Amino acid sequence: MENLFNHEWSAEGAMKARIEIFRIAYSKAIINLEQYVVYFPTKHDTMGFTDKEIADLLIVFPVITKKKFYKAMGISTAMAIDGDPILYRHDVLLAIRCILEKRKPRLEEWD
């Protein structure tokens, strides 16, 4: 919200404000992990995350580096939009869960 109050009314400013709202809500346990990942604002809405958006998402998890995250992602399906690889939300959620729970994904969790 602070971005909007500081007269940053651009689309990028609005996106930054939405991302900050999600970070605060998750850090105060207003929303759970699944809600945080599934509804996190991204350029391609419901499709998934770009690499930069993964970095934005992971800020609330100081123990998760991008290296750990991509290792947990393993081999997963992805798509490309406008030349950006997009990681599906459910794969991102599973990778984060596995890191936080210190485990590998179970067979039934993969789609």
C-alpha positions, 0 to 999 in steps of 0.5 A: 500500500505504501507504494500507492500512497507515495504516488506510484500509480503505475501498473508496476507500483500497483503490483508491488503494493499487492505483493507487499500485502501478501507478504504481510498477510503471510508473515502475520499468519492471516493466510496460510502457505497454500493461499500465499502461493496460489493467490500471490500476484503475478504477471500471468495471473493464475498460470504461474511464476517467472524467475523474478516472481519466484525471488519475490515470493521467497523473500518471506522464507529466509531459509530458502535460497533460489538454489535450494528452491530449484533443487527441490523443484527437480524436473518439472513441467513448465511453459513459456509466455513471452519468452519467460519460463513459467513455473506452475503454482502447484509445483512451486507450492510443493517445492516450498512445502518439501523444503520447509518439511525437510522431505522429498515429494511423495509419488502421489503429490506429483501431477 
